[in-house]
Amino acid sequence: MGVGERVKLYKQMEELRGRPMLAYVTSARQGASGQMAADVVPELLAQLQHLPGNAKALDLLIASQGGDPTVAWRIVSLLRERVESFSVLVPQAAFSAATLLALGADEIVMHPHANLGPVDPQITVARPPANGTAGPGDAIRFGSEDLDALLDFARERVGLRDQDQLVRVFEMVCGEVGTVPVGVASRSSSLSMTMGEKLLLTHMKDDTDHEKARAIAQALNKNYFHHGYPVSRSEAKELGLKVVYPPTDVEKLLWEIWLDMEAELELRAPFNPIGLLRQDPGCAALFAPVSQVNLPAGLPQAIAQQIMLQHAAQSTISTIPPTKYSTIAALCESSRWATRHVSHGSIVGARMPDLTLRVSQVQEHQGWMDMDLSATCEYPVDETAEVRDEQQ
């Protein structure tokens, strides 16, 4: 498990496909996920610098739940400046901004288990606290399509026809999420539509392709009613995307690469700070049996307090050391160069007087780290290795 083993698989894929291969993956691990973000650009530039000088085409393996849509445009633009054509390899999920990135490829090579997704942008805003209470309110996630759907519902299902009534519905939405976020959601939707069309037109050059590109971009923005809808490769092909079904040897190797990435990123194991404390022998006292004093009913309060004080005096104080943790948010690698975005720090646990367990997570380092391609196992992260700290 680790990039040292995947290098061999990358070389095999390059031999099968006859071109260099890069991989960009963000983690979907529960509690330790990552997103496509602008901080990958320097890592991608390093990858392009390590490409063979005569490379005219390349493959980009992408797996991500999405992130910043402008990163998709930046990556496609950089690749187009370096090579004449490129393909996207999708082993599993490439949603949202990752789907946008795939739209910019000359072809999308999809494993049978792979999915693309809608590209309708979602924004998250914090609502004010209810009933005038102090403290932060809850968060709500929505897109401009949600506003359109609500107004359609009010017109078609509720039967509202009066313009003043529809204005009132709109005002209620603004009261829930705020006026400015509604405008932001609308602009984001327009950006996604425009960007999807432009990405498709980087390789759809015929005059008749303009309408086709616009139809595909519109379908991915408006024709699905959930941002997480999984678009299979057959459905993506029906949309008009240049989807390729890989031959058996490529399909098998693509899945083998993904399984190794999945294991290193621990995608099937949610990040659980209490679980890590439980595994640390030094923190055993946090989970040790608790002695209790059973007092007979009707005991005078003064005597009961004296017994409890004596019991407390016999209690011992345990020193609980912090437990180290490390997580990986993203990988950017090839057979020539490899980096990954890592976070490591400490988890501190304490048992409170009411016996609840209070856990604090202290992040000590975060950033991209260069990897040793000869390493055969890359997890957990060596905390003494150099990490380029970043503000996220």
Secondary structure as UniProt FT lines:
FT   HELIX           3..17
FT   STRAND          21..26
FT   TURN            30..31
FT   HELIX           38..40
FT   HELIX           41..49
FT   TURN            53..54
FT   STRAND          57..64
FT   HELIX           69..82
FT   STRAND          85..90
FT   STRAND          93..94
FT   HELIX           97..103
FT   STRAND          107..110
FT   TURN            112..113
FT   STRAND          115..116
FT   STRAND          123..126
FT   HELIX           130..132
FT   STRAND          139..142
FT   HELIX           144..156
FT   HELIX           163..177
FT   HELIX           179..201
FT   TURN            202..203
FT   TURN            207..208
FT   HELIX           209..222
FT   TURN            227..228
FT   HELIX           233..239
FT   STRAND          243..244
FT   HELIX           248..265
FT   TURN            266..268
FT   HELIX           273..279
FT   HELIX           281..287
FT   TURN            297..298
FT   HELIX           301..313
FT   STRAND          323..333
FT   STRAND          338..351
FT   TURN            353..354
FT   STRAND          357..370
FT   TURN            373..374
FT   TURN            383..384
FT   STRAND          388..389
//
